[in-house]
Amino acid sequence: MAKMESGSGSETGLIALLIQINKALHRHTSEELLGMRLKAFLLLGYVRDRGAVSQQELEAGLLMDANSVVLLLNETEAAGFSVRRRDPADRRRHMVELTEAGKLAVERAERAREGIEDEVLSDLSIEERKALRKLLKRVLAGLVRVPVESQSQA
């Protein structure tokens, strides 16, 4: 496995570095700051950006299992942020939509997220932030293209 130089002079693998960043971001992104749990914010943001979506689309788009999506939807519905409605074109399917309260909650959480990003990425220039975003999107797209089953067989 290739190693990268970290700021402390020791070498850290890229996967370990990403996990450390993930843990640090979770510490910076509190429920009190966002007004909701981070996973709920991600789900609501996904719906906000796409309009009404099916639960299956949420599973695929958020890389979550069906049970986790249902639990999050229960949470966001109880908070009054989302609703599930039967799809008129396919009565077996539920479509998820934001309520007005959900739209406002996502806007507030989005402002908090921007502040967190500015704090966490303060050592990076605007160009470096754009490059980092572009690279991370490519990594994610590559991971999404490769089914988990084939990764474990490799």
C-alpha positions in Angstrom: 0.0 0.0 0.0 1.4 3.4 -0.9 2.1 5.8 1.9 1.7 9.5 2.1 3.5 12.1 4.2 1.4 13.6 6.9 2.1 16.9 8.6 3.8 15.3 11.6 6.6 13.7 9.5 5.3 10.2 9.9 3.8 8.2 7.0 0.1 7.4 7.0 -1.8 5.4 4.5 -4.4 7.2 2.5 -7.2 5.1 3.8 -6.2 5.7 7.4 -5.9 9.4 6.7 -9.4 9.5 5.2 -10.8 7.6 8.3 -9.1 10.1 10.6 -10.5 13.0 8.6 -14.0 11.4 8.8 -13.7 11.0 12.6 -12.5 14.6 13.1 -15.3 15.9 10.9 -17.9 14.0 12.9 -16.5 15.7 16.1 -16.8 19.1 14.5 -20.3 18.5 13.1 -22.4 18.3 16.2 -26.2 17.8 16.3 -26.5 21.1 18.2 -24.6 23.0 15.4 -26.6 21.5 12.5 -29.9 21.3 14.3 -30.1 17.6 13.4 -27.8 14.6 13.1 -25.3 14.6 10.3 -26.9 11.6 8.5 -30.3 13.3 8.7 -28.8 16.4 7.2 -27.2 14.4 4.4 -30.6 12.7 3.6 -32.5 15.9 3.6 -29.9 17.6 1.5 -30.1 14.8 -1.0 -33.9 15.2 -1.2 -33.6 19.0 -1.4 -31.2 18.8 -4.4 -33.3 16.3 -6.3 -37.0 16.9 -5.4 -39.2 13.9 -4.5 -37.1 10.7 -4.5 -37.9 7.1 -3.8 -36.5 5.3 -0.8 -34.5 3.0 -3.1 -32.9 6.1 -4.7 -32.0 7.3 -1.2 -30.3 3.9 -0.5 -28.2 4.1 -3.6 -27.5 7.8 -3.5 -26.5 7.8 0.2 -24.7 4.4 0.1 -26.9 3.2 2.9 -28.9 0.0 3.5 -32.7 0.0 3.4 -33.1 -0.4 7.2 -30.9 2.7 7.9 -32.8 4.8 5.4 -36.1 3.8 6.9 -34.8 4.7 10.4 -33.6 8.1 9.2 -36.9 8.7 7.4 -38.7 7.9 10.6 -36.5 10.4 12.4 -36.9 13.2 9.8 -40.7 12.6 9.6 -41.0 12.7 13.4 -39.2 16.1 13.4 -41.6 17.3 10.7 -38.8 17.7 8.1 -40.0 15.1 5.5 -43.0 13.1 4.4 -43.4 9.8 2.6 -46.2 9.5 0.0 -47.3 6.7 -2.2 -46.0 7.1 -5.8 -49.2 7.6 -7.9 -47.4 5.8 -10.8 -46.4 2.8 -8.6 -48.4 2.3 -5.4 -45.8 -0.1 -4.0 -43.3 2.7 -3.9 -42.9 5.6 -1.4 -41.6 9.0 -2.5 -39.9 11.2 0.0 -40.4 15.0 0.0 -39.3 17.8 2.2 -41.8 19.8 4.2 -41.5 23.6 4.5 -40.0 23.0 8.0 -37.5 20.6 6.4 -36.5 23.1 3.8 -35.8 25.7 6.5 -33.9 23.2 8.7 -31.7 22.2 5.7 -31.0 25.9 5.0 -29.9 26.5 8.6 -27.8 23.3 8.7 -26.3 24.2 5.3 -25.1 27.6 6.7 -23.6 25.7 9.7 -21.9 23.2 7.3 -20.4 26.1 5.3 -18.9 27.5 8.5 -17.5 24.1 9.5 -16.0 23.7 6.0 -14.4 27.1 6.2 -12.9 26.2 9.6 -11.7 22.7 8.6 -10.3 23.8 5.2 -8.9 27.1 6.4 -5.3 26.1 5.4 -6.4 25.5 1.8 -6.7 28.1 -0.9 -9.9 28.3 -3.0 -8.1 26.5 -5.8 -6.9 23.8 -3.5 -10.5 23.3 -2.2 -11.8 23.0 -5.7 -9.1 20.5 -6.6 -9.8 18.5 -3.4 -13.5 18.4 -4.2 -12.9 17.3 -7.7 -10.5 14.5 -6.6 -12.8 13.3 -3.9 -15.8 13.2 -6.3 -13.7 11.0 -8.7 -12.7 8.7 -5.9 -16.4 8.3 -4.8 -17.5 7.8 -8.4 -15.0 5.0 -8.8 -16.1 3.4 -5.6 -19.8 3.6 -6.6 -19.0 2.0 -10.0 -17.4 -1.1 -8.4 -19.9 -3.4 -6.6 -18.9 -4.3 -3.1 -19.1 -8.0 -3.9 -16.4 -7.7 -6.6 -14.2 -5.7 -4.3 -14.1 -8.5 -1.8 -13.3 -11.1 -4.4 -10.3 -9.1 -5.7 
